[in-house]
Amino acid sequence: MGFWNRLFGEKKVGLVLSGGSARGLAHIGVIKVLKENDIKIDFIAGSSMGAFIGAAYSAGMSIEDIEKKALKFNQKELSHLSDWSFRAGLIKGEKIEKFIKEFIKVKEFSELKIPLIVNATDLSTGKEVVFDKGNLTQALRASLNFPGFFAPKKIENNYLVDGGLVNPVPISLLQDRGIDVIIISNTLGRITKTKENPGLIDVVKQSIDIMQSELGYSKLKTCELRKIIVIEPEVGDFDLFDFNHNAEIIKLGEYAAKTKMDEIEKDVK
C-alpha cells in the first residue's frame, strides 16, 4: 500500500512538536495553518509542551477549540495549578495531572484519532522513555515535568521528568514509522537575554533553556530522515513561563508556518 500511495502522490506526513513551555503555544498557530491548507497529519511526535498540544489535537479537539482554551490560560491560571511541595520539585503536579484530564478527555493512547508518541526522561538513568500506548495522562504528566519545578512522576518504579532534557525536538521517534515527509515545529528559539541581576529561578530556567536549545539544534543536524521541513517561530524573546502573551505567541506560529507553506505543499501534495 505504501508503494501505491507514493506512486499516486499520497505521502505519509509526520509532525514533530518540540518542547518550549509557553513558547510551545506557537505549535497551535502552526497546526492551524497546516489545517487551513489541507495538510493531513498521519503521525505526531511531541516533547513537553509539544506533547500536550499534540495530544489535544490527536484526541480530536479542533485546533480552534485548543486555541480558545489557550487564550484563556494565563499566569494567574498557572498559579492556581501550583500545589507547592518544596521536595523533589517546587510543585507536586497533582493539579497539573487533573488539568490534563479535564483538557484532554481521552485516557488512553489507543483512543486517539491520530497516532501519537511522546517522551520523558528517566531521572535515574538519564535515558529517554518513549510512550505510544497505555495511560495518556500519566505520559503527558511525565513529559511536562520541567525539572526542579515539578516533582518527578513515578511510573513503574521509575521517576520521570521532562522529555526535553534528552530529546527536545523528538524527530528520532518517527524514524521507523514509515514517514515520507516530516514537518518540525521548533519553538525552542534563540536564547533570550539574561535578566539584570537574575534570581535563582531565572538562572535555572535560563540554564535549561540553553541546554534544550543547543541539544535541539544538534538533533536536527544529525537526523537521518530524507525530507524534513523545519518551522521556527520567532519566540525566543518570551520567557519559558510567560503565559500572558499567548495570542502573540500563537500568531508567531501562524506566521512562521505560512512562510513555509509553498515548500510544504510542494513536498507533501
SULPE-V418578 format. One record per backbone hydrogen bond with DSSP energy under -1.0 kcal/mol. NH is the residue of the N-H (numbers start at 1). CO is the residue of the C=O. Records with the same first field share a line. If there is no record, write none. Layout:
NH: CO ; CO
This chain:
5: 1
6: 2
7: 3
8: 4
9: 6
10: 5
11: 9
14: 181
15: 43
16: 183
17: 45
18: 185
19: 168
22: 240
23: 20
24: 21
25: 22
26: 23
27: 24
28: 25
30: 26
31: 27
32: 28
33: 29
34: 30
35: 31
36: 32
37: 33
38: 35
39: 34
42: 13
43: 13
44: 115
45: 15
46: 117
47: 17
50: 47
52: 48
53: 49
54: 50
55: 51
56: 52
57: 53
58: 54
59: 55
60: 57
61: 56
66: 62
67: 63
68: 64
69: 65
70: 66
71: 67
78: 74
79: 75
80: 76
82: 79
85: 90
87: 89
90: 148
91: 149
92: 83
97: 93
98: 94
99: 95
100: 96
101: 97
102: 98
103: 99
104: 100
109: 134
111: 108
112: 109
113: 58
117: 44
118: 131
119: 46
120: 129
121: 161
122: 127
123: 159
126: 122
129: 120
131: 118
136: 107
139: 135
140: 136
141: 137
142: 138
143: 139
144: 140
145: 142
146: 144
149: 146
150: 146
151: 91
153: 160
155: 158
158: 155
160: 153
161: 121
162: 145
165: 162
166: 163
167: 163
171: 169
174: 171
175: 172
177: 174
180: 12
181: 12
182: 227
183: 14
184: 229
185: 16
186: 231
203: 199
204: 200
205: 201
206: 202
207: 203
208: 204
209: 205
210: 206
211: 207
212: 208
213: 209
214: 210
215: 211
216: 212
217: 213
218: 214
219: 215
220: 216
221: 217
222: 218
229: 182
231: 184
235: 233
238: 235
242: 239
243: 241
249: 245
250: 246
251: 247
252: 248
253: 249
254: 250
255: 251
256: 252
257: 253
258: 254
259: 255
260: 257
264: 260
265: 261
266: 262
267: 263
268: 264
269: 265
